[in-house]
Amino acid sequence: MKKIRILLLLICVIVVWTCSEDDNWNTDNPPVQQEEESNFSENFGNQINARFIGKVINEDNNPVSGVTVSVGTTITTTDSNGIFSITDASVFEKFAYITATKEGFI
């Protein structure tokens, strides 16, 4: 029991010893005002019209037909080869959100 007390005392001494005097706990500084949250839209670039061509495949690399693909507000469906083409989709220069959905798929 005496060894445990000595060990605990030693640990406490080490913890106190490692604290340095240069820790700045000064709270006299005024709080920093946080910037308003931005929606990052300034990083997306200008809005443009673009063309998108792609192929939708399943986990076995087989084409999936009848998939609804949307880019911005433009919507199309894949053909029997899983191919889709969207022209003049309104997107940003550096960002476009594309979704593909079909019943029975996650």
TIDRENLO-765727 format. One record per atom (N, C-alpha, C, O): residue number from 1; residue in one letter; atom name; x, y, z. Coordinates in nm, 3 decimals, padded with zeros to 5 digits. Layout:
% TIDRENLO-765727
+-----+-----+------+---------+---------+---------+
|   n | res | atom |      c1 |      c2 |      c3 |
+-----+-----+------+---------+---------+---------+
| NUM |   A |   CA |       X |       Y |       Z |
...
+-----+-----+------+---------+---------+---------+
***
This chain:
% TIDRENLO-765727
+-----+-----+------+---------+---------+---------+
|   n | res | atom |      c1 |      c2 |      c3 |
+-----+-----+------+---------+---------+---------+
|   1 |   M |    N |  00.082 | -00.119 |  00.000 |
|   1 |   M |   CA |  00.000 |  00.000 |  00.000 |
|   1 |   M |    C |  00.087 |  00.125 |  00.000 |
|   1 |   M |    O |  00.054 |  00.226 | -00.063 |
|   2 |   K |    N |  00.199 |  00.117 |  00.072 |
|   2 |   K |   CA |  00.288 |  00.231 |  00.081 |
|   2 |   K |    C |  00.350 |  00.261 | -00.056 |
|   2 |   K |    O |  00.374 |  00.377 | -00.089 |
|   3 |   K |    N |  00.376 |  00.155 | -00.135 |
|   3 |   K |   CA |  00.434 |  00.173 | -00.268 |
|   3 |   K |    C |  00.337 |  00.246 | -00.361 |
|   3 |   K |    O |  00.378 |  00.328 | -00.443 |
|   4 |   I |    N |  00.208 |  00.215 | -00.348 |
|   4 |   I |   CA |  00.107 |  00.281 | -00.433 |
|   4 |   I |    C |  00.099 |  00.429 | -00.400 |
|   4 |   I |    O |  00.088 |  00.512 | -00.490 |
|   5 |   R |    N |  00.103 |  00.464 | -00.271 |
|   5 |   R |   CA |  00.101 |  00.605 | -00.231 |
|   5 |   R |    C |  00.223 |  00.679 | -00.284 |
|   5 |   R |    O |  00.211 |  00.792 | -00.332 |
|   6 |   I |    N |  00.337 |  00.617 | -00.276 |
|   6 |   I |   CA |  00.460 |  00.681 | -00.326 |
|   6 |   I |    C |  00.451 |  00.698 | -00.478 |
|   6 |   I |    O |  00.491 |  00.802 | -00.531 |
|   7 |   L |    N |  00.399 |  00.597 | -00.547 |
|   7 |   L |   CA |  00.383 |  00.606 | -00.692 |
|   7 |   L |    C |  00.287 |  00.718 | -00.730 |
|   7 |   L |    O |  00.316 |  00.796 | -00.822 |
|   8 |   L |    N |  00.174 |  00.729 | -00.662 |
|   8 |   L |   CA |  00.078 |  00.836 | -00.689 |
|   8 |   L |    C |  00.138 |  00.973 | -00.661 |
|   8 |   L |    O |  00.117 |  01.067 | -00.737 |
|   9 |   L |    N |  00.212 |  00.985 | -00.553 |
|   9 |   L |   CA |  00.278 |  01.110 | -00.520 |
|   9 |   L |    C |  00.380 |  01.146 | -00.627 |
|   9 |   L |    O |  00.391 |  01.263 | -00.665 |
|  10 |   L |    N |  00.454 |  01.048 | -00.675 |
|  10 |   L |   CA |  00.552 |  01.071 | -00.781 |
|  10 |   L |    C |  00.484 |  01.119 | -00.909 |
|  10 |   L |    O |  00.534 |  01.210 | -00.976 |
|  11 |   I |    N |  00.372 |  01.058 | -00.943 |
|  11 |   I |   CA |  00.299 |  01.100 | -01.063 |
|  11 |   I |    C |  00.249 |  01.243 | -01.048 |
|  11 |   I |    O |  00.259 |  01.322 | -01.142 |
|  12 |   C |    N |  00.197 |  01.278 | -00.932 |
|  12 |   C |   CA |  00.151 |  01.416 | -00.908 |
|  12 |   C |    C |  00.266 |  01.515 | -00.919 |
|  12 |   C |    O |  00.249 |  01.622 | -00.977 |
|  13 |   V |    N |  00.380 |  01.481 | -00.865 |
|  13 |   V |   CA |  00.497 |  01.569 | -00.873 |
|  13 |   V |    C |  00.540 |  01.588 | -01.019 |
|  13 |   V |    O |  00.572 |  01.699 | -01.060 |
|  14 |   I |    N |  00.540 |  01.481 | -01.097 |
|  14 |   I |   CA |  00.579 |  01.490 | -01.238 |
|  14 |   I |    C |  00.481 |  01.578 | -01.315 |
|  14 |   I |    O |  00.523 |  01.660 | -01.397 |
|  15 |   V |    N |  00.352 |  01.563 | -01.289 |
|  15 |   V |   CA |  00.252 |  01.644 | -01.358 |
|  15 |   V |    C |  00.271 |  01.791 | -01.325 |
|  15 |   V |    O |  00.268 |  01.875 | -01.414 |
|  16 |   V |    N |  00.289 |  01.823 | -01.198 |
|  16 |   V |   CA |  00.309 |  01.963 | -01.157 |
|  16 |   V |    C |  00.440 |  02.016 | -01.214 |
|  16 |   V |    O |  00.446 |  02.131 | -01.258 |
|  17 |   W |    N |  00.543 |  01.936 | -01.214 |
|  17 |   W |   CA |  00.675 |  01.977 | -01.263 |
|  17 |   W |    C |  00.672 |  02.011 | -01.412 |
|  17 |   W |    O |  00.739 |  02.105 | -01.455 |
|  18 |   T |    N |  00.593 |  01.936 | -01.491 |
|  18 |   T |   CA |  00.591 |  01.958 | -01.636 |
|  18 |   T |    C |  00.511 |  02.082 | -01.676 |
|  18 |   T |    O |  00.521 |  02.128 | -01.789 |
|  19 |   C |    N |  00.432 |  02.135 | -01.586 |
|  19 |   C |   CA |  00.360 |  02.260 | -01.617 |
|  19 |   C |    C |  00.461 |  02.373 | -01.621 |
|  19 |   C |    O |  00.546 |  02.386 | -01.533 |
|  20 |   S |    N |  00.452 |  02.452 | -01.724 |
|  20 |   S |   CA |  00.547 |  02.562 | -01.736 |
|  20 |   S |    C |  00.482 |  02.694 | -01.699 |
|  20 |   S |    O |  00.360 |  02.708 | -01.702 |
|  21 |   E |    N |  00.566 |  02.790 | -01.663 |
|  21 |   E |   CA |  00.516 |  02.920 | -01.621 |
|  21 |   E |    C |  00.474 |  03.007 | -01.739 |
|  21 |   E |    O |  00.408 |  03.109 | -01.719 |
|  22 |   D |    N |  00.508 |  02.969 | -01.860 |
|  22 |   D |   CA |  00.476 |  03.053 | -01.975 |
|  22 |   D |    C |  00.337 |  03.026 | -02.031 |
|  22 |   D |    O |  00.300 |  03.083 | -02.134 |
|  23 |   D |    N |  00.259 |  02.941 | -01.966 |
|  23 |   D |   CA |  00.122 |  02.921 | -02.009 |
|  23 |   D |    C |  00.048 |  03.052 | -01.993 |
|  23 |   D |    O |  00.048 |  03.112 | -01.885 |
|  24 |   N |    N | -00.015 |  03.097 | -02.099 |
|  24 |   N |   CA | -00.084 |  03.225 | -02.098 |
|  24 |   N |    C | -00.232 |  03.203 | -02.071 |
|  24 |   N |    O | -00.306 |  03.157 | -02.158 |
|  25 |   W |    N | -00.273 |  03.234 | -01.952 |
|  25 |   W |   CA | -00.414 |  03.221 | -01.915 |
|  25 |   W |    C | -00.479 |  03.358 | -01.906 |
|  25 |   W |    O | -00.580 |  03.374 | -01.836 |
|  26 |   N |    N | -00.424 |  03.455 | -01.973 |
|  26 |   N |   CA | -00.475 |  03.592 | -01.969 |
|  26 |   N |    C | -00.609 |  03.598 | -02.041 |
|  26 |   N |    O | -00.619 |  03.566 | -02.159 |
|  27 |   T |    N | -00.711 |  03.638 | -01.969 |
|  27 |   T |   CA | -00.844 |  03.649 | -02.028 |
|  27 |   T |    C | -00.885 |  03.794 | -02.048 |
|  27 |   T |    O | -01.002 |  03.823 | -02.069 |
|  28 |   D |    N | -00.787 |  03.887 | -02.040 |
|  28 |   D |   CA | -00.817 |  04.028 | -02.058 |
|  28 |   D |    C | -00.845 |  04.064 | -02.203 |
|  28 |   D |    O | -00.902 |  04.169 | -02.231 |
|  29 |   N |    N | -00.804 |  03.978 | -02.295 |
|  29 |   N |   CA | -00.825 |  04.006 | -02.437 |
|  29 |   N |    C | -00.973 |  03.994 | -02.471 |
|  29 |   N |    O | -01.041 |  03.904 | -02.421 |
|  30 |   P |    N | -01.022 |  04.084 | -02.556 |
|  30 |   P |   CA | -01.163 |  04.072 | -02.595 |
|  30 |   P |    C | -01.184 |  03.948 | -02.680 |
|  30 |   P |    O | -01.092 |  03.905 | -02.750 |
|  31 |   P |    N | -01.302 |  03.889 | -02.677 |
|  31 |   P |   CA | -01.327 |  03.769 | -02.758 |
|  31 |   P |    C | -01.320 |  03.801 | -02.906 |
|  31 |   P |    O | -01.362 |  03.908 | -02.951 |
|  32 |   V |    N | -01.268 |  03.707 | -02.981 |
|  32 |   V |   CA | -01.257 |  03.723 | -03.125 |
|  32 |   V |    C | -01.393 |  03.698 | -03.187 |
|  32 |   V |    O | -01.458 |  03.597 | -03.159 |
|  33 |   Q |    N | -01.436 |  03.791 | -03.272 |
|  33 |   Q |   CA | -01.565 |  03.773 | -03.337 |
|  33 |   Q |    C | -01.551 |  03.671 | -03.448 |
|  33 |   Q |    O | -01.457 |  03.676 | -03.527 |
|  34 |   Q |    N | -01.645 |  03.580 | -03.453 |
|  34 |   Q |   CA | -01.641 |  03.478 | -03.557 |
|  34 |   Q |    C | -01.702 |  03.534 | -03.684 |
|  34 |   Q |    O | -01.798 |  03.610 | -03.681 |
|  35 |   E |    N | -01.641 |  03.494 | -03.796 |
|  35 |   E |   CA | -01.694 |  03.536 | -03.924 |
|  35 |   E |    C | -01.826 |  03.466 | -03.951 |
|  35 |   E |    O | -01.851 |  03.356 | -03.902 |
|  36 |   E |    N | -01.910 |  03.532 | -04.029 |
|  36 |   E |   CA | -02.036 |  03.471 | -04.065 |
|  36 |   E |    C | -02.009 |  03.346 | -04.149 |
|  36 |   E |    O | -01.913 |  03.341 | -04.226 |
|  37 |   E |    N | -02.094 |  03.247 | -04.131 |
|  37 |   E |   CA | -02.079 |  03.125 | -04.209 |
|  37 |   E |    C | -02.106 |  03.156 | -04.356 |
|  37 |   E |    O | -02.201 |  03.227 | -04.389 |
|  38 |   S |    N | -02.022 |  03.103 | -04.441 |
|  38 |   S |   CA | -02.045 |  03.121 | -04.585 |
|  38 |   S |    C | -02.096 |  02.990 | -04.642 |
|  38 |   S |    O | -02.075 |  02.884 | -04.585 |
|  39 |   N |    N | -02.161 |  02.999 | -04.755 |
|  39 |   N |   CA | -02.213 |  02.879 | -04.818 |
|  39 |   N |    C | -02.119 |  02.828 | -04.926 |
|  39 |   N |    O | -02.157 |  02.742 | -05.006 |
|  40 |   F |    N | -01.998 |  02.880 | -04.931 |
|  40 |   F |   CA | -01.893 |  02.837 | -05.022 |
|  40 |   F |    C | -01.926 |  02.863 | -05.169 |
|  40 |   F |    O | -01.849 |  02.822 | -05.256 |
|  41 |   S |    N | -02.036 |  02.929 | -05.197 |
|  41 |   S |   CA | -02.073 |  02.950 | -05.336 |
|  41 |   S |    C | -01.972 |  03.036 | -05.411 |
|  41 |   S |    O | -01.960 |  03.027 | -05.533 |
|  42 |   E |    N | -01.898 |  03.121 | -05.338 |
|  42 |   E |   CA | -01.798 |  03.202 | -05.406 |
|  42 |   E |    C | -01.684 |  03.117 | -05.460 |
|  42 |   E |    O | -01.610 |  03.162 | -05.547 |
|  43 |   N |    N | -01.667 |  02.994 | -05.409 |
|  43 |   N |   CA | -01.562 |  02.905 | -05.457 |
|  43 |   N |    C | -01.604 |  02.822 | -05.577 |
|  43 |   N |    O | -01.520 |  02.756 | -05.639 |
|  44 |   F |    N | -01.731 |  02.823 | -05.612 |
|  44 |   F |   CA | -01.781 |  02.740 | -05.721 |
|  44 |   F |    C | -01.755 |  02.800 | -05.858 |
|  44 |   F |    O | -01.763 |  02.729 | -05.958 |
|  45 |   G |    N | -01.726 |  02.928 | -05.866 |
|  45 |   G |   CA | -01.706 |  02.993 | -05.995 |
|  45 |   G |    C | -01.837 |  03.046 | -06.049 |
|  45 |   G |    O | -01.940 |  03.045 | -05.982 |
|  46 |   N |    N | -01.832 |  03.092 | -06.172 |
|  46 |   N |   CA | -01.950 |  03.147 | -06.237 |
|  46 |   N |    C | -02.041 |  03.036 | -06.287 |
|  46 |   N |    O | -01.999 |  02.922 | -06.305 |
|  47 |   Q |    N | -02.167 |  03.071 | -06.307 |
|  47 |   Q |   CA | -02.261 |  02.974 | -06.361 |
|  47 |   Q |    C | -02.246 |  02.967 | -06.513 |
|  47 |   Q |    O | -02.240 |  03.070 | -06.580 |
|  48 |   I |    N | -02.239 |  02.843 | -06.564 |
|  48 |   I |   CA | -02.221 |  02.821 | -06.708 |
|  48 |   I |    C | -02.315 |  02.711 | -06.753 |
|  48 |   I |    O | -02.376 |  02.642 | -06.671 |
|  49 |   N |    N | -02.327 |  02.694 | -06.883 |
|  49 |   N |   CA | -02.398 |  02.580 | -06.940 |
|  49 |   N |    C | -02.294 |  02.481 | -06.989 |
|  49 |   N |    O | -02.200 |  02.518 | -07.059 |
|  50 |   A |    N | -02.311 |  02.354 | -06.952 |
|  50 |   A |   CA | -02.211 |  02.253 | -06.986 |
|  50 |   A |    C | -02.281 |  02.126 | -07.036 |
|  50 |   A |    O | -02.400 |  02.106 | -07.015 |
|  51 |   R |    N | -02.201 |  02.041 | -07.102 |
|  51 |   R |   CA | -02.251 |  01.915 | -07.154 |
|  51 |   R |    C | -02.191 |  01.801 | -07.072 |
|  51 |   R |    O | -02.073 |  01.803 | -07.039 |
|  52 |   F |    N | -02.274 |  01.703 | -07.039 |
|  52 |   F |   CA | -02.230 |  01.587 | -06.962 |
|  52 |   F |    C | -02.267 |  01.460 | -07.038 |
|  52 |   F |    O | -02.382 |  01.444 | -07.081 |
|  53 |   I |    N | -02.171 |  01.372 | -07.053 |
|  53 |   I |   CA | -02.192 |  01.242 | -07.115 |
|  53 |   I |    C | -02.133 |  01.139 | -07.020 |
|  53 |   I |    O | -02.023 |  01.157 | -06.969 |
|  54 |   G |    N | -02.206 |  01.030 | -06.997 |
|  54 |   G |   CA | -02.154 |  00.930 | -06.906 |
|  54 |   G |    C | -02.221 |  00.796 | -06.923 |
|  54 |   G |    O | -02.313 |  00.780 | -07.004 |
|  55 |   K |    N | -02.173 |  00.700 | -06.846 |
|  55 |   K |   CA | -02.227 |  00.565 | -06.850 |
|  55 |   K |    C | -02.251 |  00.519 | -06.707 |
|  55 |   K |    O | -02.163 |  00.533 | -06.622 |
|  56 |   V |    N | -02.368 |  00.465 | -06.683 |
|  56 |   V |   CA | -02.403 |  00.414 | -06.550 |
|  56 |   V |    C | -02.390 |  00.262 | -06.554 |
|  56 |   V |    O | -02.450 |  00.195 | -06.637 |
|  57 |   I |    N | -02.309 |  00.210 | -06.461 |
|  57 |   I |   CA | -02.287 |  00.065 | -06.453 |
|  57 |   I |    C | -02.317 |  00.017 | -06.312 |
|  57 |   I |    O | -02.318 |  00.097 | -06.217 |
|  58 |   N |    N | -02.341 | -00.113 | -06.298 |
|  58 |   N |   CA | -02.363 | -00.170 | -06.165 |
|  58 |   N |    C | -02.232 | -00.224 | -06.110 |
|  58 |   N |    O | -02.126 | -00.206 | -06.171 |
|  59 |   E |    N | -02.238 | -00.290 | -05.995 |
|  59 |   E |   CA | -02.115 | -00.340 | -05.932 |
|  59 |   E |    C | -02.047 | -00.450 | -06.011 |
|  59 |   E |    O | -01.930 | -00.481 | -05.985 |
|  60 |   D |    N | -02.117 | -00.510 | -06.108 |
|  60 |   D |   CA | -02.057 | -00.611 | -06.195 |
|  60 |   D |    C | -02.009 | -00.552 | -06.327 |
|  60 |   D |    O | -01.977 | -00.626 | -06.420 |
|  61 |   N |    N | -02.004 | -00.421 | -06.336 |
|  61 |   N |   CA | -01.964 | -00.346 | -06.456 |
|  61 |   N |    C | -02.058 | -00.366 | -06.574 |
|  61 |   N |    O | -02.017 | -00.348 | -06.689 |
|  62 |   N |    N | -02.182 | -00.402 | -06.547 |
|  62 |   N |   CA | -02.283 | -00.414 | -06.653 |
|  62 |   N |    C | -02.360 | -00.284 | -06.663 |
|  62 |   N |    O | -02.391 | -00.223 | -06.561 |
|  63 |   P |    N | -02.392 | -00.239 | -06.786 |
|  63 |   P |   CA | -02.467 | -00.113 | -06.801 |
|  63 |   P |    C | -02.607 | -00.126 | -06.742 |
|  63 |   P |    O | -02.668 | -00.233 | -06.745 |
|  64 |   V |    N | -02.656 | -00.014 | -06.687 |
|  64 |   V |   CA | -02.789 | -00.011 | -06.627 |
|  64 |   V |    C | -02.875 |  00.085 | -06.708 |
|  64 |   V |    O | -02.845 |  00.204 | -06.718 |
|  65 |   S |    N | -02.982 |  00.032 | -06.766 |
|  65 |   S |   CA | -03.072 |  00.116 | -06.845 |
|  65 |   S |    C | -03.185 |  00.169 | -06.758 |
|  65 |   S |    O | -03.215 |  00.114 | -06.652 |
|  66 |   G |    N | -03.246 |  00.278 | -06.803 |
|  66 |   G |   CA | -03.360 |  00.334 | -06.732 |
|  66 |   G |    C | -03.326 |  00.409 | -06.605 |
|  66 |   G |    O | -03.413 |  00.428 | -06.520 |
|  67 |   V |    N | -03.202 |  00.451 | -06.590 |
|  67 |   V |   CA | -03.161 |  00.527 | -06.472 |
|  67 |   V |    C | -03.191 |  00.675 | -06.497 |
|  67 |   V |    O | -03.158 |  00.728 | -06.602 |
|  68 |   T |    N | -03.254 |  00.739 | -06.401 |
|  68 |   T |   CA | -03.280 |  00.883 | -06.410 |
|  68 |   T |    C | -03.157 |  00.958 | -06.364 |
|  68 |   T |    O | -03.115 |  00.945 | -06.248 |
|  69 |   V |    N | -03.097 |  01.036 | -06.454 |
|  69 |   V |   CA | -02.976 |  01.113 | -06.425 |
|  69 |   V |    C | -03.014 |  01.260 | -06.429 |
|  69 |   V |    O | -03.076 |  01.306 | -06.525 |
|  70 |   S |    N | -02.975 |  01.334 | -06.325 |
|  70 |   S |   CA | -03.003 |  01.478 | -06.325 |
|  70 |   S |    C | -02.876 |  01.556 | -06.295 |
|  70 |   S |    O | -02.796 |  01.519 | -06.209 |
|  71 |   V |    N | -02.861 |  01.665 | -06.368 |
|  71 |   V |   CA | -02.752 |  01.760 | -06.348 |
|  71 |   V |    C | -02.819 |  01.896 | -06.336 |
|  71 |   V |    O | -02.878 |  01.946 | -06.432 |
|  72 |   G |    N | -02.810 |  01.956 | -06.218 |
|  72 |   G |   CA | -02.882 |  02.081 | -06.196 |
|  72 |   G |    C | -03.031 |  02.057 | -06.208 |
|  72 |   G |    O | -03.086 |  01.973 | -06.138 |
|  73 |   T |    N | -03.096 |  02.130 | -06.298 |
|  73 |   T |   CA | -03.240 |  02.111 | -06.319 |
|  73 |   T |    C | -03.269 |  02.030 | -06.445 |
|  73 |   T |    O | -03.385 |  02.010 | -06.480 |
|  74 |   T |    N | -03.165 |  01.981 | -06.513 |
|  74 |   T |   CA | -03.182 |  01.903 | -06.636 |
|  74 |   T |    C | -03.185 |  01.755 | -06.602 |
|  74 |   T |    O | -03.099 |  01.705 | -06.528 |
|  75 |   I |    N | -03.283 |  01.684 | -06.657 |
|  75 |   I |   CA | -03.302 |  01.542 | -06.626 |
|  75 |   I |    C | -03.308 |  01.461 | -06.755 |
|  75 |   I |    O | -03.366 |  01.505 | -06.854 |
|  76 |   T |    N | -03.246 |  01.342 | -06.753 |
|  76 |   T |   CA | -03.252 |  01.250 | -06.866 |
|  76 |   T |    C | -03.253 |  01.107 | -06.813 |
|  76 |   T |    O | -03.244 |  01.085 | -06.692 |
|  77 |   T |    N | -03.264 |  01.010 | -06.904 |
|  77 |   T |   CA | -03.265 |  00.868 | -06.867 |
|  77 |   T |    C | -03.161 |  00.794 | -06.950 |
|  77 |   T |    O | -03.139 |  00.826 | -07.067 |
|  78 |   T |    N | -03.095 |  00.695 | -06.888 |
|  78 |   T |   CA | -02.995 |  00.617 | -06.961 |
|  78 |   T |    C | -03.061 |  00.526 | -07.063 |
|  78 |   T |    O | -03.175 |  00.482 | -07.044 |
|  79 |   D |    N | -02.987 |  00.497 | -07.173 |
|  79 |   D |   CA | -03.039 |  00.407 | -07.276 |
|  79 |   D |    C | -03.007 |  00.262 | -07.239 |
|  79 |   D |    O | -02.965 |  00.233 | -07.127 |
|  80 |   S |    N | -03.027 |  00.171 | -07.334 |
|  80 |   S |   CA | -03.005 |  00.028 | -07.307 |
|  80 |   S |    C | -02.859 | -00.005 | -07.278 |
|  80 |   S |    O | -02.829 | -00.111 | -07.222 |
|  81 |   N |    N | -02.766 |  00.084 | -07.317 |
|  81 |   N |   CA | -02.624 |  00.065 | -07.290 |
|  81 |   N |    C | -02.578 |  00.139 | -07.164 |
|  81 |   N |    O | -02.459 |  00.141 | -07.133 |
|  82 |   G |    N | -02.672 |  00.200 | -07.092 |
|  82 |   G |   CA | -02.637 |  00.275 | -06.971 |
|  82 |   G |    C | -02.583 |  00.413 | -06.999 |
|  82 |   G |    O | -02.533 |  00.479 | -06.907 |
|  83 |   I |    N | -02.589 |  00.459 | -07.123 |
|  83 |   I |   CA | -02.532 |  00.588 | -07.164 |
|  83 |   I |    C | -02.635 |  00.699 | -07.144 |
|  83 |   I |    O | -02.753 |  00.682 | -07.172 |
|  84 |   F |    N | -02.586 |  00.814 | -07.095 |
|  84 |   F |   CA | -02.670 |  00.933 | -07.088 |
|  84 |   F |    C | -02.595 |  01.052 | -07.145 |
|  84 |   F |    O | -02.472 |  01.054 | -07.147 |
|  85 |   S |    N | -02.669 |  01.150 | -07.192 |
|  85 |   S |   CA | -02.611 |  01.273 | -07.246 |
|  85 |   S |    C | -02.701 |  01.389 | -07.207 |
|  85 |   S |    O | -02.822 |  01.387 | -07.234 |
|  86 |   I |    N | -02.643 |  01.489 | -07.145 |
|  86 |   I |   CA | -02.716 |  01.609 | -07.107 |
|  86 |   I |    C | -02.643 |  01.728 | -07.168 |
|  86 |   I |    O | -02.523 |  01.746 | -07.145 |
|  87 |   T |    N | -02.715 |  01.809 | -07.244 |
|  87 |   T |   CA | -02.656 |  01.929 | -07.303 |
|  87 |   T |    C | -02.717 |  02.052 | -07.236 |
|  87 |   T |    O | -02.832 |  02.050 | -07.193 |
|  88 |   D |    N | -02.639 |  02.156 | -07.230 |
|  88 |   D |   CA | -02.681 |  02.285 | -07.174 |
|  88 |   D |    C | -02.734 |  02.275 | -07.030 |
|  88 |   D |    O | -02.834 |  02.337 | -06.997 |
|  89 |   A |    N | -02.667 |  02.198 | -06.948 |
|  89 |   A |   CA | -02.702 |  02.193 | -06.806 |
|  89 |   A |    C | -02.643 |  02.314 | -06.736 |
|  89 |   A |    O | -02.525 |  02.345 | -06.756 |
|  90 |   S |    N | -02.721 |  02.382 | -06.657 |
|  90 |   S |   CA | -02.675 |  02.500 | -06.586 |
|  90 |   S |    C | -02.602 |  02.456 | -06.459 |
|  90 |   S |    O | -02.663 |  02.407 | -06.364 |
|  91 |   V |    N | -02.469 |  02.475 | -06.459 |
|  91 |   V |   CA | -02.384 |  02.434 | -06.346 |
|  91 |   V |    C | -02.282 |  02.545 | -06.319 |
|  91 |   V |    O | -02.274 |  02.642 | -06.393 |
|  92 |   F |    N | -02.205 |  02.528 | -06.214 |
|  92 |   F |   CA | -02.096 |  02.621 | -06.186 |
|  92 |   F |    C | -01.970 |  02.575 | -06.257 |
|  92 |   F |    O | -01.957 |  02.458 | -06.294 |
|  93 |   E |    N | -01.875 |  02.668 | -06.277 |
|  93 |   E |   CA | -01.749 |  02.635 | -06.345 |
|  93 |   E |    C | -01.671 |  02.526 | -06.271 |
|  93 |   E |    O | -01.611 |  02.440 | -06.335 |
|  94 |   K |    N | -01.673 |  02.530 | -06.139 |
|  94 |   K |   CA | -01.590 |  02.439 | -06.060 |
|  94 |   K |    C | -01.671 |  02.338 | -05.979 |
|  94 |   K |    O | -01.615 |  02.266 | -05.896 |
|  95 |   F |    N | -01.802 |  02.332 | -06.001 |
|  95 |   F |   CA | -01.884 |  02.241 | -05.921 |
|  95 |   F |    C | -02.011 |  02.206 | -05.996 |
|  95 |   F |    O | -02.079 |  02.293 | -06.050 |
|  96 |   A |    N | -02.042 |  02.077 | -05.998 |
|  96 |   A |   CA | -02.169 |  02.030 | -06.054 |
|  96 |   A |    C | -02.214 |  01.912 | -05.970 |
|  96 |   A |    O | -02.133 |  01.826 | -05.933 |
|  97 |   Y |    N | -02.341 |  01.907 | -05.941 |
|  97 |   Y |   CA | -02.397 |  01.799 | -05.860 |
|  97 |   Y |    C | -02.478 |  01.709 | -05.952 |
|  97 |   Y |    O | -02.577 |  01.752 | -06.011 |
|  98 |   I |    N | -02.436 |  01.583 | -05.963 |
|  98 |   I |   CA | -02.500 |  01.487 | -06.052 |
|  98 |   I |    C | -02.562 |  01.376 | -05.967 |
|  98 |   I |    O | -02.496 |  01.322 | -05.878 |
|  99 |   T |    N | -02.688 |  01.342 | -05.995 |
|  99 |   T |   CA | -02.751 |  01.231 | -05.925 |
|  99 |   T |    C | -02.799 |  01.127 | -06.025 |
|  99 |   T |    O | -02.838 |  01.161 | -06.137 |
| 100 |   A |    N | -02.796 |  01.002 | -05.984 |
| 100 |   A |   CA | -02.847 |  00.891 | -06.066 |
| 100 |   A |    C | -02.933 |  00.804 | -05.976 |
| 100 |   A |    O | -02.886 |  00.756 | -05.873 |
| 101 |   T |    N | -03.059 |  00.784 | -06.014 |
| 101 |   T |   CA | -03.150 |  00.705 | -05.932 |
| 101 |   T |    C | -03.226 |  00.605 | -06.017 |
| 101 |   T |    O | -03.257 |  00.630 | -06.134 |
| 102 |   K |    N | -03.255 |  00.490 | -05.956 |
| 102 |   K |   CA | -03.338 |  00.389 | -06.020 |
| 102 |   K |    C | -03.399 |  00.302 | -05.912 |
| 102 |   K |    O | -03.332 |  00.268 | -05.814 |
| 103 |   E |    N | -03.523 |  00.265 | -05.930 |
| 103 |   E |   CA | -03.593 |  00.178 | -05.836 |
| 103 |   E |    C | -03.516 |  00.047 | -05.819 |
| 103 |   E |    O | -03.474 | -00.014 | -05.918 |
| 104 |   G |    N | -03.497 |  00.005 | -05.695 |
| 104 |   G |   CA | -03.428 | -00.120 | -05.667 |
| 104 |   G |    C | -03.279 | -00.103 | -05.643 |
| 104 |   G |    O | -03.212 | -00.200 | -05.608 |
| 105 |   F |    N | -03.226 |  00.018 | -05.660 |
| 105 |   F |   CA | -03.085 |  00.046 | -05.635 |
| 105 |   F |    C | -03.073 |  00.145 | -05.520 |
| 105 |   F |    O | -03.161 |  00.227 | -05.497 |
| 106 |   I |    N | -02.963 |  00.135 | -05.448 |
| 106 |   I |   CA | -02.940 |  00.227 | -05.336 |
| 106 |   I |    C | -02.867 |  00.349 | -05.386 |
| 106 |   I |    O | -02.837 |  00.439 | -05.308 |
+-----+-----+------+---------+---------+---------+
***
